[in-house]
Each structure stands twice: as C-alpha cells, then as structure tokens.
C-alpha cells in the first residue's frame, strides 16, 4: 500500500514537473513570438495615441480601454481561430500571407518617409480636434479598432509563424498569451503616454520648486516623445517588413538576397568586441533597405503615378 502510494506520489510529481516544463515552454515560445512582432507592436503603440488627441481629458482612458477591448476581441475571436485553422489546413499559405503583411508594413513605413520628404501628408486617421458626444466617440473607437485589426493580424500571423512546429493546443495557448500580453503592453503604454501631459500639468499647478519644474518639463517633452516614437515606428516598420520579405523569399526558394545578407554579416562578425552587434546592425540595415525599396514601389503605384496622371487632366 505504502509502495503504491509512493508510486502515485512519484507519478504526481512527474506530472507536475511535466506541466511546469510545458508552462516554461509556452512562456518561452510566447516570448520568442512576441519579440518577432516587435516592429508591429511599436507601430501600434505609435498609431493609437492619435485617436485620443484633442479628446476631453476625462474621456481619454475610457476611450483607450474601449479600443483595447476591441483589439483583444479582434485577436481572440476573429484572427486567432482563422490563423489556427489556416495553419492546420493550409500551412504553406503562412509564408505568403506573412509576406503580404511585410509588404504592407514596408508600404506604411515608406509612405511616411514619402510624406516627410515631399510634404504630401495625408491624414488617414480621423483625429478630431475635440470629441463631443457618444456618437462621435463611437466613430473614433470604431476607426481605431479597424486600424488595429490590420496590425493585430500581422502580430498574430508573425507569432504563429514562429511557433508553427508546436502542437495545435500549444499553438493556441501561445497565441492567447501573445494576444493578452501584447494588448496589455501596447495599451498600457498608450494610456501612460496620453496621460503624461495631464500628470505634468497637475504637478506644475499643485507643486512648487523642482517638482513643479519637472511637471512643466514633462508637458513640454510629450510632443517630442510622440515625434520620436513616430520615427521609431517608421524605422521599425521598414526593418520588420523588409526582414519578413527577405526570410519569405528565402523560404520560397530564392536564396540569393538573404545569402548576400549572411555574407555581409560574416564579414563583420569577427570584429573584436563589436562583432555580434555589427552583424545585427548589418542585418537590420539590409532589412530596412529592402523594406524601403519594396515600400517605395508600392507608394509609387498608390500615390505618385495616380498624382501625375491627375495633374495633366487638371491642366
């Protein structure tokens, strides 16, 4: 009896260790998958604050919360089941779909570069000077959730591609963890960003001395923080989009572009002390260049050619 009990306890301990190992594996896989989606996460974080620009201060956090709930709904109820079904029935489609997402990212980044260079800035997001009333707020939230759907789809497909070799249940759990973690991260940061100027104003008005000066500095700094975040988002979109395209064409059989990048990495990897960083930098710059070139082609098709065709017609 005692031997049977000891064996049972050993079995329970083994199961507990196996479960703990599984949890660790899921956590590690979710971490890898989330890291691969970093560029889209930065873009998502940079885009969302525009939707609450000009909104009454008391409504900023409720609007961010509604957008976050909509983003989670996008990921868990629509994108996750579709992605898992696709990975089971048509796994070979994951790479082409991922490349479509990479092309879109490259286009978004290149379009922003084009707008900065030419001054043809087109506001695609509905950003009100002041939002008044429930109907207007619903329009703002709806527009943000629709934009989020595209970014969330890219995040989930990138994450799924990273764990495509895992069993179905593990894939589902990992993607749920990624969806929850990234949504909490993105909208937690967004909430912090949109309230920082209010925090600074409160400190400037209610405190004195160094604390008040810090509050005024915070108010002045927030526009610059948003500008830096926007720039980082552009670079991240070009980098991640280009990297997806490089890896994608390599997996589809055209090895020359990525082999060239690998040769360039190997050329600098032996540099003492900075070899690893330089190899990463070469890969990043090459990916961003590919993203910029592909994005520029799409920008030309979408903006430059139609604009030039309209000009003679106007004359």
C-alpha positions as CSV (number, residue, x, y, z in Angstrom):
1,X,0.0,0.0,0.0
2,X,2.8,2.4,1.0
3,X,4.7,1.4,-2.1
4,X,1.6,2.1,-4.3
5,X,1.1,5.5,-2.6
6,X,4.8,6.3,-3.1
7,X,4.5,5.4,-6.8
8,X,1.4,7.5,-7.1
9,X,3.1,10.5,-5.5
10,X,6.1,10.0,-7.8
11,X,3.7,10.0,-10.8
12,X,2.0,13.2,-9.5
13,X,5.5,14.8,-9.0
14,X,6.5,13.8,-12.6
15,X,3.2,15.2,-14.0
16,X,3.8,18.4,-12.0
17,X,7.3,18.7,-13.4
18,X,6.0,18.0,-16.9
19,X,3.3,20.7,-16.5
20,X,5.8,23.1,-15.2
21,X,8.1,22.4,-18.1
22,X,5.2,22.9,-20.5
23,X,4.4,26.2,-18.9
24,X,8.0,27.2,-19.3
25,X,8.0,26.1,-22.9
26,X,4.8,28.1,-23.6
27,X,6.2,31.1,-21.9
28,X,9.5,30.9,-23.8
29,X,7.7,30.4,-27.1
30,X,5.3,33.2,-26.4
31,X,8.3,35.4,-25.6
32,X,10.0,34.5,-28.9
33,X,6.8,35.0,-30.9
34,X,6.2,38.4,-29.2
35,X,9.8,39.5,-29.9
36,X,9.3,38.7,-33.6
37,X,6.3,41.0,-33.7
38,X,8.2,43.9,-32.1
39,X,8.1,46.2,-35.1
40,X,4.3,46.0,-35.4
41,X,3.9,46.5,-31.7
42,X,5.9,49.7,-31.9
43,X,3.8,50.8,-34.9
44,X,0.6,50.0,-33.0
45,X,1.8,52.0,-30.0
46,X,2.8,54.9,-32.1
47,X,-0.5,55.0,-34.1
48,X,-3.1,54.7,-31.3
49,X,-2.4,57.9,-29.3
50,X,-3.6,59.9,-32.4
51,X,-7.1,58.7,-31.8
52,X,-7.4,60.4,-28.4
53,X,-5.7,63.6,-29.5
54,X,-7.9,66.5,-28.6
55,X,-10.4,64.4,-26.6
56,X,-11.6,65.7,-23.3
57,X,-9.1,64.6,-20.6
58,X,-11.8,62.7,-18.6
59,X,-12.6,60.5,-21.7
60,X,-9.1,59.6,-22.7
61,X,-8.7,56.5,-20.5
62,X,-12.2,55.2,-21.2
63,X,-11.6,55.5,-24.9
64,X,-8.2,53.7,-24.7
65,X,-9.9,51.0,-22.6
66,X,-12.6,50.5,-25.3
67,X,-10.0,50.3,-28.0
68,X,-8.0,47.8,-26.0
69,X,-11.1,45.6,-25.5
70,X,-11.8,45.9,-29.3
71,X,-8.2,44.9,-30.0
72,X,-8.4,41.9,-27.8
73,X,-11.7,40.9,-29.4
74,X,-10.0,41.2,-32.9
75,X,-7.2,38.9,-31.8
76,X,-9.1,36.2,-29.8
77,X,-12.5,36.0,-31.6
78,X,-11.6,36.6,-35.2
79,X,-7.8,36.4,-36.0
80,X,-6.8,33.5,-33.7
81,X,-9.4,30.9,-34.9
82,X,-8.7,31.9,-38.6
83,X,-5.0,31.7,-38.1
84,X,-5.1,28.3,-36.3
85,X,-7.5,26.9,-39.0
86,X,-5.2,28.1,-41.7
87,X,-2.1,26.6,-40.0
88,X,-3.8,23.2,-39.8
89,X,-5.4,23.1,-43.3
90,X,-3.1,25.2,-45.5
91,X,0.2,25.8,-43.6
92,X,2.0,26.5,-46.8
93,X,0.0,29.8,-47.1
94,X,1.5,31.2,-43.9
95,X,4.7,32.4,-45.6
96,X,2.9,34.2,-48.5
97,X,0.4,35.8,-46.1
98,X,3.3,36.8,-43.9
99,X,5.0,38.4,-46.9
100,X,1.8,40.3,-47.7
101,X,1.8,41.7,-44.2
102,X,5.5,42.5,-44.6
103,X,4.8,44.4,-47.8
104,X,2.0,46.3,-46.1
105,X,4.4,47.2,-43.3
106,X,7.1,48.3,-45.8
107,X,4.4,50.4,-47.6
108,X,3.3,52.1,-44.4
109,X,6.9,52.9,-43.5
110,X,7.8,54.1,-47.0
111,X,4.6,56.1,-47.2
112,X,5.5,58.0,-44.1
113,X,9.0,58.7,-45.4
114,X,7.5,59.9,-48.7
115,X,5.2,62.3,-46.8
116,X,8.1,63.6,-44.8
117,X,10.2,64.2,-47.9
118,X,7.5,65.7,-50.1
119,X,5.3,67.3,-47.6
120,X,2.2,65.5,-49.0
121,X,0.9,64.5,-45.6
122,X,-2.5,62.8,-45.8
123,X,-4.3,62.2,-42.5
124,X,-5.9,58.8,-42.9
125,X,-7.0,58.5,-39.4
126,X,-9.9,60.5,-38.2
127,X,-8.4,62.6,-35.4
128,X,-10.9,65.1,-34.1
129,X,-9.9,68.4,-32.5
130,X,-12.4,67.7,-29.8
131,X,-14.7,64.8,-29.5
132,X,-18.2,65.6,-28.2
133,X,-21.0,63.1,-27.6
134,X,-21.3,59.3,-27.6
135,X,-21.8,59.1,-31.4
136,X,-18.5,60.9,-32.2
137,X,-16.7,58.8,-29.6
138,X,-18.0,55.6,-31.1
139,X,-16.7,56.7,-34.5
140,X,-13.3,57.4,-33.0
141,X,-13.2,54.0,-31.3
142,X,-14.5,52.2,-34.3
143,X,-11.9,53.7,-36.6
144,X,-9.1,52.8,-34.1
145,X,-10.3,49.2,-33.8
146,X,-10.5,48.8,-37.6
147,X,-6.9,50.1,-37.9
148,X,-5.9,47.8,-35.0
149,X,-7.4,44.8,-36.9
150,X,-4.7,45.0,-39.6
151,X,-1.9,45.4,-37.1
152,X,-3.2,42.7,-34.8
153,X,-3.5,40.3,-37.8
154,X,0.2,40.9,-38.6
155,X,1.2,40.4,-35.0
156,X,-0.7,37.1,-34.7
157,X,0.5,35.7,-38.0
158,X,4.1,36.6,-37.2
159,X,3.7,35.0,-33.8
160,X,2.0,31.9,-35.4
161,X,4.8,31.5,-37.9
162,X,7.4,31.5,-35.1
163,X,5.6,28.5,-33.3
164,X,4.3,26.7,-36.4
165,X,6.0,23.5,-35.4
166,X,4.2,23.3,-32.0
167,X,1.2,21.1,-31.5
168,X,-2.2,22.7,-32.1
169,X,-3.1,23.1,-28.4
170,X,0.3,24.6,-27.6
171,X,-0.1,27.0,-30.6
172,X,-3.5,28.1,-29.4
173,X,-2.2,28.7,-25.8
174,X,0.9,30.5,-27.0
175,X,-1.2,32.8,-29.3
176,X,-3.6,33.6,-26.4
177,X,-0.7,34.5,-24.2
178,X,0.8,36.7,-27.0
179,X,-2.6,38.4,-27.6
180,X,-3.1,39.1,-23.9
181,X,0.5,40.2,-23.3
182,X,0.9,42.4,-26.3
183,X,-2.5,44.1,-25.9
184,X,-1.8,44.8,-22.3
185,X,1.7,46.2,-23.2
186,X,0.5,48.3,-26.1
187,X,-2.5,49.9,-24.5
188,X,-0.8,50.2,-21.1
189,X,1.9,52.3,-22.8
190,X,-0.7,54.2,-24.8
191,X,-2.6,55.0,-21.6
192,X,0.6,56.2,-20.0
193,X,1.5,58.4,-23.0
194,X,-1.9,60.1,-23.3
195,X,-2.0,60.9,-19.5
196,X,1.6,62.1,-19.1
197,X,0.9,65.7,-20.1
198,X,-2.0,65.7,-17.5
199,X,0.3,64.4,-14.9
200,X,2.9,67.1,-15.7
201,X,0.2,69.8,-15.7
202,X,-1.1,68.6,-12.3
203,X,2.4,68.7,-10.9
204,X,3.1,72.2,-12.3
205,X,-0.1,73.6,-10.9
206,X,-0.2,71.9,-7.5
207,X,3.5,71.7,-6.5
208,X,6.4,74.1,-6.2
209,X,10.1,74.1,-6.8
210,X,11.8,71.2,-8.5
211,X,8.6,69.1,-8.7
212,X,6.7,71.9,-10.5
213,X,9.6,72.4,-12.8
214,X,9.6,68.7,-13.6
215,X,5.9,68.9,-14.4
216,X,6.4,71.7,-16.8
217,X,9.3,69.9,-18.4
218,X,7.0,66.8,-18.8
219,X,4.3,68.9,-20.5
220,X,6.9,70.4,-23.0
221,X,8.5,67.0,-23.6
222,X,5.5,65.0,-24.6
223,X,5.2,66.3,-28.1
224,X,8.8,65.4,-28.7
225,X,8.3,62.0,-27.2
226,X,5.5,61.3,-29.6
227,X,7.6,62.6,-32.5
228,X,10.4,60.2,-31.5
229,X,8.0,57.4,-31.1
230,X,6.6,58.0,-34.6
231,X,10.1,58.0,-36.1
232,X,11.0,54.8,-34.3
233,X,7.7,53.3,-35.6
234,X,8.7,54.2,-39.2
235,X,12.2,52.6,-38.8
236,X,10.6,49.5,-37.2
237,X,8.1,49.1,-39.9
238,X,10.7,49.2,-42.6
239,X,13.0,46.9,-40.7
240,X,10.5,44.2,-39.8
241,X,8.7,44.4,-43.2
242,X,12.0,44.0,-45.0
243,X,13.1,41.2,-42.8
244,X,9.8,39.3,-43.4
245,X,10.3,39.7,-47.1
246,X,13.9,38.6,-47.0
247,X,13.1,35.5,-45.0
248,X,10.0,34.8,-47.1
249,X,11.7,34.8,-50.5
250,X,14.4,32.6,-49.0
251,X,11.8,30.0,-47.8
252,X,10.1,30.1,-51.1
253,X,13.3,29.2,-52.9
254,X,15.0,32.4,-53.9
255,X,18.1,32.3,-51.7
256,X,20.4,34.9,-53.2
257,X,19.1,38.0,-51.3
258,X,19.4,36.5,-47.9
259,X,22.6,34.7,-48.6
260,X,24.1,38.1,-49.6
261,X,23.0,39.5,-46.2
262,X,24.5,36.5,-44.4
263,X,27.8,37.0,-46.3
264,X,27.8,40.7,-45.1
265,X,27.1,39.6,-41.6
266,X,30.0,37.1,-41.6
267,X,32.3,39.8,-42.9
268,X,31.9,41.9,-39.7
269,X,31.1,39.2,-37.2
270,X,34.8,38.7,-36.4
271,X,35.4,42.2,-35.3
272,X,36.7,42.0,-31.8
273,X,34.2,43.3,-29.1
274,X,31.6,44.5,-31.5
275,X,31.2,41.7,-34.0
276,X,27.8,40.5,-32.7
277,X,26.4,44.0,-32.7
278,X,27.8,44.8,-36.1
279,X,26.3,41.6,-37.6
280,X,22.9,42.5,-36.1
281,X,23.3,46.1,-37.5
282,X,24.1,44.8,-41.0
283,X,21.0,42.5,-40.9
284,X,18.8,45.3,-39.6
285,X,20.1,47.9,-42.2
286,X,19.8,45.4,-45.0
287,X,16.2,44.5,-44.0
288,X,15.3,48.2,-43.6
289,X,16.7,48.9,-47.1
290,X,14.7,46.1,-48.6
291,X,11.6,47.4,-46.8
292,X,12.2,50.9,-48.1
293,X,12.7,49.7,-51.7
294,X,9.6,47.5,-51.8
295,X,7.6,50.1,-50.0
296,X,8.7,52.8,-52.4
297,X,7.4,50.7,-55.3
298,X,4.0,50.3,-53.6
299,X,4.0,54.1,-52.8
300,X,4.7,54.9,-56.4
301,X,1.8,52.7,-57.5
302,X,-0.6,54.0,-54.9
303,X,0.4,57.7,-54.8
304,X,2.9,59.0,-57.3
305,X,1.6,57.6,-60.6
306,X,-2.1,58.5,-59.9
307,X,-1.0,62.0,-58.8
308,X,0.9,62.6,-62.0
309,X,-1.9,61.3,-64.1
310,X,-4.3,63.7,-62.4
311,X,-2.0,66.7,-62.9
312,X,-2.3,66.8,-66.8
313,X,-6.0,66.3,-66.6
314,X,-6.3,69.3,-64.2
315,X,-4.4,71.5,-66.7
